[in-house]
Amino acid sequence: MNPRNILIFLRYFVPLAGFILLVTVFYADSHRDAERSHLEADELLNVRLGAGALDRRLLIIVRDLRIVAAGSALKRFTEDGDALEINRIAEDFLGFSGARSGYSQLRLLDLTGQEIVRIDHDGKQARIADRAQLKNKADRYYFRDSIGLPPGAIYLSPLDLNIENGRVETPYNPTLRIATPLADSQGKTRALLVLNYRASEMIGYVADVTTQAADHLMIVNQEGYFLHAPNPADEWGFMFDKPELSLPHRFPASWATIQKTEQGQFSDSAGLWTVATAYSARGRQDKADQENWSMAQEQAWKVVAHVPPEAVPGMFAGWNATFFAIEALLLGLAAAVAAYMAGSTRQKREAETRFRIYFERAMVGMSINDANKRWIVVNPALCQILGYSAEELLGKSWTELTHPDDLPASLAAFDDIVRGEVDGFEIEKRYLRADGATIAARVAAQAIRKPDGRVDSILTIVEDISARVAAEKAVRASEERLRRLGDNLPDSYLYQCCTGPDGHLQFTYLSSGVEPIHGLTPEEIMAHPERLFADVDPAHLPGLLQAIADSERQQTDFVSELRLRKPDGQWRWLQIRSRPRRSPSGKTEWDGVATDVTARRENETLLDLQSRRAHALLELPWQRKQMDEPHFLRHVIASIAQITDSAGGFIYFVGDDCTDLALAACWPATDGADNWQCRMSEAGQWADAIRLRQPILIDDYPAEERDRRRPNDLGLSRLASVPVYGENGIQLLACLIDKPEPYSLQDIETIQLIASDAWRIASQQRAEQALRIAMQVVNASPVICFRWQATGGWPVVFVSDNVTNWGYTVADLIAGNPAFADMVHPDDLSRVVEEVTRYTAEGRTDYIQEYRLLTGDGRVIWISDRTQVLRNASGGAEFYDGVLTDITERHTQTEELTTTLAAQRQLNKRLEEAHNQLLQSEKMASIGQLAAGIAHELNNPIGFVHSNLGTLESYLRDLMEIIDAYDKGLADDTDLAAQRTAIARLREERDFAYVRGDIIQLLSESKDGLSRVRKIVQDLKTFSHVSEQEWQWTDLHQGLDSTLNIVWNELKYKCQVVKEYGDIPKIHCLISQLNQVFMNLLVNAGHAIETRGTITIRTRRQGDDAVCIEISDTGKGIAPEHLSRIFEPFFTTKPVGKGTGLGLSLSYGIIDKHHGRIEVDSQLGVGSTFRIILPINQKNSPPETSR
């Protein structure tokens, strides 16, 4: 081979071989990048699946909490606090827990943390906790953190292990607690709803969706502790105070980056880390949830995948001998190609010529640009597109003709090529033509690089897409107009649908108005069209499906009105109109509009209802005249039942105190129901309207309640019960049963309207009947009913017919002949006028007068005038209504009674004086019986006083001698020593030292004796005082002591007196009379003791308003046959001369006068006890005077 050929060969072979080697290196690098990218993508997918699983579970938990919180029984409980709702709440909770086994506990707590209801679920079965098992959770952190949140806010606790009895529950039970405060309609928090979620289900779900990364994927909390790890032994370190079981401890540098990374990947010396964050706030469903979420306890969990360095792909990872054999083969092939290319140089030159022809004649613009963005070569098509000649373009750069708004994006793409990040790009941009017009173009650019990698030139293809862009813009504008039209249709939405491969409808377009009507977004319906039919009333669904099939088969317009239930439970009416058409594929497509016609249907229904109501109301007065009351009420309940489409109904009479019920009417009539009645306590839930005093609706009447006290043969599954009020409260209970559809507020209004009017008509009939009877009674009685007009002379407006008994006629009196003022006796007229005028001016509504009246036949009679004043709106008197009763006979009897009463009072006064004299005589008799003892009591102290006075006289004579001696010594001072000796001798002879001490003792003893005499005399004077004594507050202990002092001589020789005084207050009494009672009882006690015994005096408080005094003795007792007579006057068991027989009788009268009572207990041979019970305050009697 000659050298030239070798040179040509090398010129092709060397670049090819270099290219192959570069490709090999590039492939190795790409292979490594691909393997790493695949690994990174897998890792990202796994952690995103894990975080998404957490988010979805949190969303479900929040939705479940809101479902439970929206329960009707729970709302009624928080509104009214009705304890009857607690059982219903428990049943609702039990049903929910049975359907959602993922919750270990459902709890309702009051504001103190006390459990009201708790449902426990062991994973197999749910049960209601007994009342005795309910606990107080006020000390738990989740209660303290959530009870203060605004009503409706969501609280989510940290994820930790459940603790029972102070220890971590085993096997481990990861638990998440979610709570929300419940409020009444006023926004005041009433309770707290708490759900305990088994988080092991959520963690297990994460493990299920990330099985490919099970050996290196973990979930950590905000502190980096493992909640889920490849090695279970690493989990829950924070529950056991083990910081070594955490990412911050094992990989501190990596953890710092993980904390800052919400979602993404990074590599460090520890390997490849992939992170995704799950926030508890993602459980929020809408804007309201976002506002109500308690951000203070936001939880963030990291789902982390960790690949160690040795598991990350390297440069030549996976290469083997096969790859190197292929490399050698490629180099051999390059040699062959180089040889071939050397022989093909001429053909290439020809190809370049052909390329130039294609370049010049291309239908799209083509150009070559240099690295400075200037055109080097342009083809005619580009010149035509831009409106410039080739010479003009070659002097410009493409940046000059690019639209200013698109220039930044074009420069950014160009810079990426210059930096070597990419070799080409495609972009849509706008150019400015030479004529000023703007065109849209699609630009594709490819870089041609120099051997050193720098850009040599850039090949650009420019396609004019202005027509396509204009068409797309027109389509978008049309679609926008259609969208605005659909979105702005009131209570309507537009739709497009067709039949799918499975024969079911598929929606291709839905305007946004679908969401307010169905509660579903257009995207949700298009993804699951069957959900649209799930809310249709089951009664309307077959007709809807048949109408769709008929429209498809006959290609006729589709029109239907149906009822559907919104997510909030409301029923709405929807009118659907559409027109079918065949598509080229043979499918039927419908373009239509659906409109919410609920308002129209409701107006039509309301208009029909009002018409039927009006007809029923207009018939009621006529029907009442044709029927008796039972048949009238049966007609009423039948009319109401027919208007409301109910299967039956009944009306009860309600007793005045709402405790008794009696069946008034039943429709349809049932045997044995005519006399049916029951107590309110026996009635079932159908009578709750009376208990609650408001209408009630029950759409699913409890089966266990259906046999509780109701009329025979009436089925009961759905009920509307309404109380009917009259002037005296609830008068009737009207009930309807078994309407095919749930009862509504309109049904309640219908019952109230017709039943209330029926009761008004029935009551009016009763009143008219009662008035007729009353008038018959009045006309048959001596009582005259009247109405006078409140003007001068009091003209008669009405008077009962029996006024003829007084010689007048009704017609004459109404005609003013005579006027009422002329009928009043002249001597009484001025007083009557003055009293009526005064009573009227004072604003009184009624008054009573007595005066004389002149009858038409010339008699004078006394009458009692009972009048009521009827006033107008301004308060002025308009009429006087009343009754006149002839009281002449009573007045005469009253005068006679007054005379008799005056005589009786005089007699009573004499009797009282005689009683007082008798009482004083008994006192004096008692004192007479005690005179000897009293005299003895006085004689003893007087005797020793008299003796002391004699001794004192002797002492005074001796003292006088000593004083005289002193006086003599003072007068003669000549021999003082002798005088002193004489005085000292005299003092010794007279025993001066003894006399000096004894004289003081004599005076003291005498003073004591005189005090004793004075005390006895004072007590005797007090006891026997006959002057006037007023009622006063007195200490009974002083009275007892004073009396005991008087009678002491009678008792002291054979009686021991024991005083057991209690703590008693002073009482309002006549103490002198009570002392008489005490003396009688003490003397009797002393007489009952024959030899030796004990008298015990006890006092104590008797309740709050009385005191008790007991005098007991150990005497011989009273024979049973005498006990009933001991209080009779003059009865005595004592020998003659020992008593008068008046003591106990007078004592009984005195105690009775004090509004007290005296009791006696006695046993022969044991003794007697007299018990006196007296009120502390004489409330029912004014202070009196005793003479």
Secondary structure, 3 states (H helix, E strand, C coil): CCHHHHHHHHHHHHHHHHHHHHHHHHHHHHHHHHHHHHHHHHHHHHHHHHHHHHHHHHHHHHHHHHHHHCCHHHHHHHHHCCCCHHHHHHHHHHHHHHHCCCEEEEEEECCCCEEEEEEEECCCCEEECCHHHCCECCCCHHHHHHCCCCCCCEEECCCEECEECCEECCCCCEEEEEEEEEECCCCCEEEEEEEEEEHHHHHHHHHHHCHHHCCCEEEECCCCEEEECCCHHHCCHHHCCCCCCEHHHHCHHHHHHHHHCCEEEEEECCEEEEEEEEEHHHHCCCHHHHHHECHHHCCEEEEEEEECHHHCCCCCCCCCHHHHHHHHHHHHHHHHHHHHHHCCHHHHHHHHHHHHHHHHHCCCEEEEECCCCEEEEECHHHHHHHCCCHHHHHCCEHHHHECCCCHHHHHHHHHHHHCCCCCEEEEEEEEECCCCCEEEEEEEEEEEECCCCCEEEEEEEEEECHHHHHHHHHHHHHHHHHHHHHHHCCCEEEEEEEECCCCCEEEEEECCCHHHHHCCCHHHHHHCCHHHHHCECCCCHHHHHHHHHHHHHHCCCEEEEEEEECCCCCEEEEEEEEEEEECCCCCEEEEEEEEECHHHHHHHHHHHHHHHHHHHHHHHHHHHHHCCHHHHHHHHHHHHHHHCCCCEEEEEEECCCCCEEEEEEEECCCCCCCCCEEEHHHCCHHHHHHHHCCCEEECCCCHHHCCCCCCCCCCCCCEEEEEEEECCEEEEEEEEECCCCCCCHHHHHHHHHHHHHHHHHHHHHHHHHHHHHHHHHHHCCCCEEEEEECCCCCCEEEECHHHHHHCCCHHHHHCCCCCHHHHECHHHHHHHHHHHHHHHHCCCCEEEEEEEEECCCCCEEEEEEEEEEEECCCCCEEEEEEEEEECHHHHHHHHHHHHHHHHHHHHHHHHHHHHHHHHHHHHHHHHHHCHHHHHHHHHHHHHHHHHHHHHHHHHHHHHHHHHHHHHHHHHCCCCHHHHHHHHHHHHHHCCHHHHHHHHHHHHHHHHHHHHHHHHHHHHHHHHCCCCCEECEEECHHHHHHHHHHHHHHHHCCCEEEEEECCCCCCEEECHHHHHHHHHHHHHHHHHHCCCCEEEEEEEEEECCCEEEEEEEECCCCCCHHHHCCCCCCCCCCCCCCCCCCCHHHHHHHHHHHCCCEEEEEEECCCEEEEEEEEECCCCCCCCCEEC
